[in-house]
């Protein structure tokens, strides 16, 4: 399983179970993102207009719903 850096004091107070749960949830989300990147790349590889439309969606959602805003930067899935 993937592990994430822990901030100092995260495990103080004997809350190791919560840290383990957080690590599991974050690793699971990383996999979801990787699946999404793969399928976006695969399904839009021959249609740049569709790709631009699909990649505009995260920016619209982040702008409208994220409490402090955000910006999605495109990455190319390297195989």
C-alpha positions as semicolon CSV with decimal commas, in nm:
position;residue;x (nm);y (nm);z (nm)
1;X;0,000;0,000;0,000
2;X;0,117;0,354;-0,073
3;X;0,208;0,560;0,233
4;X;0,191;0,935;0,267
5;X;0,418;1,160;0,472
6;X;0,290;1,214;0,823
7;X;0,292;1,554;0,986
8;X;0,465;1,577;1,324
9;X;0,222;1,486;1,601
10;X;-0,017;1,294;1,374
11;X;0,018;0,975;1,571
12;X;0,043;1,132;1,914
13;X;-0,249;1,036;2,132
14;X;-0,243;0,678;2,003
15;X;-0,468;0,744;1,703
16;X;-0,275;0,517;1,467
17;X;-0,601;0,361;1,341
18;X;-0,720;0,697;1,203
19;X;-0,384;0,748;1,033
20;X;-0,411;0,402;0,873
21;X;-0,765;0,476;0,755
22;X;-0,659;0,808;0,604
23;X;-0,367;0,643;0,423
24;X;-0,600;0,377;0,284
25;X;-0,855;0,632;0,161
26;X;-0,588;0,851;-0,001
27;X;-0,426;0,553;-0,176
28;X;-0,769;0,445;-0,303
29;X;-0,835;0,793;-0,442
30;X;-0,497;0,794;-0,618
31;X;-0,608;0,478;-0,801
32;X;-0,938;0,640;-0,903
33;X;-0,751;0,937;-1,047
34;X;-0,514;0,708;-1,239
35;X;-0,807;0,515;-1,389
36;X;-0,970;0,843;-1,492
37;X;-0,652;0,973;-1,651
38;X;-0,610;0,650;-1,845
39;X;-0,965;0,658;-1,982
40;X;-0,960;1,030;-2,064
41;X;-0,639;0,975;-2,260
42;X;-0,774;0,665;-2,435
43;X;-1,120;0,797;-2,521
44;X;-1,005;1,139;-2,645
45;X;-0,674;1,054;-2,814
46;X;-0,811;1,119;-3,165
47;X;-1,040;1,411;-3,083
48;X;-0,863;1,723;-2,946
49;X;-1,189;1,919;-2,930
50;X;-1,355;1,654;-2,715
51;X;-1,042;1,633;-2,497
52;X;-1,050;2,009;-2,438
53;X;-1,419;1,986;-2,345
54;X;-1,359;1,696;-2,104
55;X;-1,062;1,868;-1,939
56;X;-1,261;2,190;-1,892
57;X;-1,505;2,009;-1,661
58;X;-1,276;1,987;-1,354
59;X;-1,209;2,362;-1,373
60;X;-1,581;2,435;-1,386
61;X;-1,649;2,214;-1,083
62;X;-1,353;2,347;-0,884
63;X;-1,446;2,706;-0,957
64;X;-1,812;2,656;-0,867
65;X;-1,788;2,420;-0,569
66;X;-1,445;2,431;-0,406
67;X;-1,445;2,659;-0,101
68;X;-1,125;2,840;-0,202
69;X;-1,137;2,779;-0,576
70;X;-0,885;2,576;-0,765
71;X;-0,735;2,504;-1,100
72;X;-0,693;2,170;-1,277
73;X;-0,371;2,137;-1,475
74;X;-0,367;1,883;-1,755
75;X;-0,112;1,609;-1,738
76;X;-0,037;1,357;-2,007
77;X;-0,060;0,998;-1,893
78;X;0,287;0,856;-1,955
79;X;0,286;0,486;-2,034
